[in-house]
Amino acid sequence: MADQVRVTQPKEYYTKFLEKDVRPDDRELGEFRQTILNIGCVSTTEGSSLVKLGNTTVICGVKAEITQPGADGKKGFIVPNVELSPMCSPTFRAGPPGEQAQVLSKNMADLITDSQCVLLENLCICPGKLVWVLYIDMVCLDYDGNLMDACTLALMAALKNTSLPLVTVDEDSGEIKTDPTSHTSLSMSCCPVSTSFIIFDNSILLVDPTSEEESLSTGALTIITEGHNLCSIYKPGGTPLSDEQLNTCIERAFTRGKEATKLLEATFSSVKR
């Protein structure tokens, strides 16, 4: 009977739970789902990671190629791409990237640019001649909401896991030599964390929404933090928030930032041991 109500009257079904400050999956309103992080899971890439946020699963791989620099001559390139296929959810269709995939890809590009987590100057091999271009593919294997946070964590972990082979250029012949036995870890200045919320029934805030919760939302909000710094707030329309609600979200975002940073540190620490 409960399952029938959930399908035919989803809003009413959720309201009965939220009135008691709990969600149907037994989480509190401000509680994240269990987060699992693995790194180095794709051997054919320069860096990789896999993130499970509840049932939402994203795998990320970084492939590095050598190319010529742009007009500045000293900056490399980073090209992120998010793939959402029917294999992860019937919500998505085969063919060219849909709107959600395009928006996420742009969000990842903006995140890298705005945070300067990887300085493009550090991707320069030989000024005016050669630079690295990093192709970052994020593939959703299982979709159950909150792709923004899952993709952000997967992106940061994969970049942090990336190492580039030593490349030299012979000054006389111009020959490019790559030493596959010598690698240098990609230099990162920071690891920003994304925390996403939805607004239910124009008033109730839920963090880390499932796909079902997203479908019932009247608004959404994403906050990017890095350490003690508030980097950005993304509010794509919908129900406006009061100052009190916004402050609550910011406070929760900083807490989530600490949690995600500890997870990153613990994961990389265990690999080094």
C-alpha positions in Angstrom: 0.0 0.0 0.0 2.8 2.4 0.9 4.6 1.7 -2.4 1.3 2.5 -4.3 0.9 5.8 -2.4 4.6 6.6 -3.2 3.9 6.2 -6.9 0.5 7.8 -7.2 0.9 10.5 -4.5 4.6 11.1 -4.1 4.4 14.6 -2.6 1.9 13.4 0.0 4.0 10.4 0.7 7.1 12.5 1.3 5.2 15.1 3.4 4.2 12.5 6.0 7.9 11.7 6.5 9.3 15.3 6.4 6.7 16.4 9.0 8.7 14.2 11.4 12.1 15.6 10.2 13.0 12.3 8.5 13.2 11.1 4.9 11.8 7.9 3.5 15.4 6.4 3.4 15.7 7.1 7.2 18.1 10.0 6.7 17.8 13.3 8.5 17.1 16.4 6.3 20.7 17.5 6.4 22.3 14.1 6.2 24.4 12.9 3.3 24.2 9.3 2.0 27.2 7.1 2.6 30.1 8.2 0.4 32.6 5.7 -1.0 35.8 6.7 -2.8 38.3 4.6 -4.8 41.3 5.9 -6.8 43.5 4.4 -9.5 40.7 2.2 -10.7 41.3 2.6 -14.4 44.8 1.5 -15.4 44.7 2.9 -18.9 44.4 6.5 -17.7 46.9 9.0 -16.1 44.5 9.3 -13.1 41.1 7.9 -12.1 38.6 7.6 -9.4 35.2 6.1 -8.6 32.6 7.7 -6.3 29.5 6.1 -4.9 27.1 8.6 -3.2 24.3 6.3 -2.1 23.3 4.6 -5.3 24.7 7.3 -7.5 27.9 6.1 -9.0 30.4 8.1 -11.1 33.7 6.9 -12.6 36.3 9.5 -13.7 39.3 9.1 -15.9 42.0 11.6 -16.9 43.9 11.1 -20.2 46.8 13.3 -21.0 48.0 14.2 -24.5 50.7 16.5 -25.8 49.6 19.4 -28.0 50.7 22.8 -29.1 49.8 25.8 -26.8 47.5 28.6 -27.6 48.4 32.2 -28.3 49.9 32.7 -24.8 52.3 29.8 -25.4 52.5 28.8 -21.8 49.2 27.3 -20.8 47.9 23.8 -21.2 44.2 22.8 -21.5 41.7 20.9 -19.4 38.6 19.5 -21.1 36.0 17.9 -18.8 33.1 15.9 -20.1 30.1 14.3 -18.3 28.4 11.3 -19.9 24.9 10.3 -19.0 23.6 7.3 -20.9 20.5 5.1 -20.7 22.7 2.5 -19.0 22.7 4.5 -15.8 19.0 5.5 -15.9 16.1 5.3 -18.4 15.8 9.1 -17.7 18.6 9.6 -20.3 18.6 8.9 -24.0 21.3 7.6 -26.3 22.8 10.0 -28.8 24.3 13.5 -28.4 24.7 14.8 -24.8 21.5 16.0 -23.3 20.9 19.3 -21.5 21.8 17.9 -18.0 25.1 16.4 -19.3 26.0 19.7 -21.0 25.3 21.7 -17.9 27.3 19.4 -15.7 30.2 19.5 -18.1 30.2 23.3 -18.1 29.9 23.3 -14.3 33.0 21.1 -14.0 34.9 23.4 -16.4 33.8 26.5 -14.4 34.8 24.8 -11.2 38.3 24.1 -12.4 38.7 27.7 -13.8 37.2 29.5 -10.9 39.0 27.5 -8.1 42.3 27.3 -10.1 42.8 23.9 -8.5 45.1 23.2 -11.4 47.0 26.1 -12.9 47.2 25.8 -16.6 50.7 27.1 -16.5 51.7 23.9 -14.7 50.7 22.0 -17.8 53.4 23.6 -19.9 56.1 21.2 -21.1 58.1 23.6 -23.3 57.0 27.3 -23.6 55.8 28.1 -27.0 56.1 24.5 -28.2 54.4 21.9 -26.1 51.8 21.7 -23.4 49.6 19.0 -21.9 45.9 18.7 -22.6 43.9 16.8 -20.0 40.8 15.1 -21.2 38.6 14.3 -18.2 35.7 11.9 -18.8 33.1 11.4 -16.0 30.7 8.6 -16.7 27.6 8.0 -14.6 27.2 4.2 -14.0 24.2 4.5 -11.8 22.0 7.5 -11.4 20.1 8.3 -8.2 20.3 12.1 -7.9 22.9 14.7 -6.9 25.3 14.2 -9.8 26.9 17.6 -9.1 28.4 16.5 -5.8 29.4 13.1 -7.1 31.1 14.5 -10.2 32.9 17.2 -8.2 34.4 14.6 -5.8 35.2 12.2 -8.6 36.9 15.0 -10.5 39.0 16.2 -7.6 40.1 12.7 -6.7 41.0 11.8 -10.3 43.1 15.0 -10.7 44.8 14.4 -7.4 45.6 10.8 -8.6 47.0 12.0 -11.9 50.7 11.7 -12.7 52.3 12.7 -16.0 55.3 11.1 -17.7 58.5 13.1 -18.1 58.7 14.7 -21.5 61.8 16.4 -23.0 62.5 18.1 -26.3 65.8 17.8 -28.1 66.9 21.4 -28.8 68.8 20.5 -32.0 66.4 17.9 -33.7 63.2 19.0 -32.0 62.5 15.3 -31.2 60.0 14.7 -28.4 61.0 12.1 -25.9 58.7 10.6 -23.3 60.0 8.6 -20.4 57.3 6.2 -19.2 59.3 5.1 -16.3 59.5 8.6 -14.7 56.3 10.4 -13.6 55.4 13.6 -11.8 52.2 14.0 -9.8 49.9 16.7 -11.1 50.3 19.9 -9.0 47.0 20.9 -7.4 46.5 24.1 -5.3 43.2 23.1 -3.7 40.3 20.6 -3.8 36.9 22.4 -3.8 33.9 20.5 -2.6 30.3 20.8 -3.8 27.2 20.6 -1.5 23.8 20.5 -3.2 20.3 21.0 -1.7 16.8 20.9 -3.0 13.8 22.8 -1.7 10.6 20.7 -1.1 7.2 22.2 -1.1 8.7 25.7 -1.2 10.0 25.6 2.3 11.9 22.4 3.4 15.6 22.0 2.7 17.0 18.6 1.8 20.8 18.0 1.3 22.1 15.4 -1.1 18.8 14.7 -2.9 17.9 11.4 -4.5 16.5 11.5 -8.0 13.0 11.1 -6.6 13.5 14.1 -4.3 14.9 16.1 -7.2 11.8 15.4 -9.2 9.6 16.8 -6.4 11.7 19.8 -5.8 10.6 23.4 -6.2 14.1 24.8 -6.2 17.8 23.8 -6.0 21.0 25.2 -4.6 24.7 24.3 -4.9 27.4 25.7 -2.7 31.1 25.3 -3.5 33.6 25.5 -0.6 37.3 25.0 -0.2 38.7 24.8 3.3 37.5 27.9 5.1 36.6 29.7 1.9 33.2 30.1 0.4 33.9 29.9 -3.4 30.5 30.2 -5.0 26.7 29.8 -4.6 24.7 28.5 -7.6 20.9 29.0 -7.4 19.3 28.1 -10.8 15.9 29.8 -10.2 13.0 28.1 -8.3 11.8 28.9 -4.8 13.9 31.8 -3.2 15.6 31.2 0.1 15.4 33.4 3.2 18.7 34.6 4.8 18.3 32.1 7.6 17.8 29.2 5.2 20.9 30.3 3.1 23.0 30.6 6.2 21.9 27.1 7.2 22.9 25.8 3.8 26.3 27.5 4.0 27.0 26.1 7.4 26.1 22.6 6.2 28.3 23.0 3.1 31.3 23.8 5.2 30.7 20.7 7.3 30.4 18.6 4.2 33.6 20.2 2.9 35.5 18.9 5.9 33.9 15.5 5.6 34.8 15.2 1.9 38.4 16.5 2.5 38.9 13.9 5.3 37.7 11.2 2.9 40.1 12.3 0.2 43.0 12.4 2.7 42.2 9.0 4.1 41.8 7.4 0.7 45.2 8.7 -0.6 46.9 8.0 2.7 45.8 4.3 2.6 47.1 4.0 -1.0 50.5 5.4 0.0 50.9 2.9 2.8 
